[in-house]
Amino acid sequence: MEIFGLSSSALLSQLLLGLVNGSFYAILSLGLAVIFGLLNVINFSHGAMFMLGAIVTWMAGQYFGVNYWVMLLLSPLIVGLVGIVLERLLLRHLYQLDHLYGLLLTFGLTLFIEGVLRSIYGASGLAYSAPEGLSGATDLGFMVLPNYRAWVVFSSLTVCFATWYVIEKTSIGAYLRAGTENPKLVQAFGVNFPLMTTLTYGFGVALAAFSGVLAAPIIQISPLMGSNLIITVFAVVVIGGMGSIMGSIVTGLGLGLVEGLTKVFYPQASSTVVFAIMVIVLLFRPAGLFGREK
Amino acid sequence: MNLPKHSFLILLIGLAIVAPFVAYPIFLMKILCFALFAAAFNLLLGYTGLLSFGHAAFFGGAGYCIGYFMRDLGVGPAAGIVIGVLFAAALGALIGGLAIRRQGIYFSMITLALAQMFYFICLQAPISGGEDGFQSIPRGELFGLIDLQNDLNLYFLVLVIVVGGFLFINRVTSSPFGQILKAIKENEPRAISLGYNVNRFKFLVFVLSAALAGLAGSVQALVLGFETLTDAHWTMSGLVILMTLVGGVGTMAGPLVGALVIVLLEHRVGEIGGFLSQLTGVSWFNSLGESVTIVTGLIFIFCVMAFRRGLVGVFIKKK
């Protein structure tokens, strides 16, 4: 079967690639939104945390022989702890100031973390192979489905919806939503708000690390892998608006798909298409697709 | 205008005139260009409260523009600089016009994203030379009279341009227009309620800032004779933020001091690393020169955490 002069299986595999990127966008913009909601900080180092997640996985495999599945759990924990330490030591002291300082601090952190890792590993990519159970591909009849990519999309979606469920439907999430609306009042009710912000930052960062682990076998692991991605994610966040969790997920996945389609029909524009969509959204819906005008 | 400030200015200009006979002129010109670039950025952050994360696009874009017009179309340096500035202003109108549609942190993210888009266009468009950038841009002769191949001649041209740029910024910030910008910075809703069309002012100052950044970028391309993607990359946007922060946000002399400190540091960081490794016996310090970002990152963190007034800011408050 052919669509627009392309075989449908080629089209579908590009769409799957787009969906893989889209799941990274979704998880990363979700984390950014959760952190921004409570801390009012745009976490520039989100990309660096994504990279840390991948590189910690690689290091554990290389030096200690720890396998992928363990790291899928351990790596977000380690990076989450790093985030908690950073929040306690540095970020905490900036909440009283203009939001811009949080962005600048996390930008400085990104430069530092990337610089340190680059002085150890250089800028070229490190290779990490997919776990045995997920290598290879399944023939579905209408297309060949690479198992690992399917796993990335599946697990990302699971984590996204679990996060959505926790925030929107449970009592912990209710505290979080209340804290986003009115931190002072939540504190007056006896909630340990400082602890809540610390854990929220740790959680957001751990999400980034989780997608970093997922990305390890399919993207070249390098100290710089996060920063270009995070700028695209910023555009995703501008398009979706940070007001809604589901909005972040849908926008992330959707833009990944659009990017994948652009790769098929006009590859030159694939790196800029997300930004172009951002321009269009800014022109016609300045508050973002899911945003509320403040 | 008090006397110490005047004598300080005269001293500074005297120093700038003597400097090329003592130090390497190209290096000095680089510092001057970055000082103007940082001052242009500071016009936005320090006087209007807008954090642009995309100023590299104007700096690098103007550099590409002057390179193309001077090398491939044979335009003279004066016209080249004007074209570079106009290009940056036009780009500023595009990016600024879109970015001011959102406030606060979104503004920063939009400028960053749009500048990244511009970067990708530079990377892919055949006209900009891709990864190699623009090589061997001629310096030409100013108005057909002054040979700019001579470093000293070029130095004084750059000095005049940069001093002119600073005077212009000073004029803008002390004008009624500048007062309204400060009002927007302090309290935007209030400025709106006073009847000012805030978006128009933001747009104007953004275009001004972009044009000045473009001036700095075109002059730098003229001085160095090449233009590469580095100048349009987001790390350059970060660097100009750092310069302003180190020098002192919202001060006139801050960007100059900041540019001086950061450019010097970037050049000397290898030597500092060598010295540290001798001192401490840790050989890792020797590789510090290759990873400047570690040092810039640390300075960034330090400035944001403990030194938000910057070098000049601290000095002014004490006085």
Interface residues (C-beta under 8 A of the other chain):
Chain A: F36 I42 L90 H93 L94 L97 H99 L100 Y101 L103 L104 L105 F107 G108 L109 T110 L111 F112 I113 E114 G115 V116 R118 S119 S227 N228 I231 T232 F234 A235 V237 V238 Q268 S271 T272 F275 A276 M278 V279 L282 L283 P286 A287 K294
Chain B: L51 L98 R101 R102 Q103 G104 I105 Y106 S108 M109 I110 L112 A113 L114 Q116 M117 F120 I121 Q124 W234 T235 G238 I241 L245 W284 S287 L288 E290 S291 V292 T293 I294 V295 T296 G297 L298 I299 F300 I301 C303 V304 M305 R308
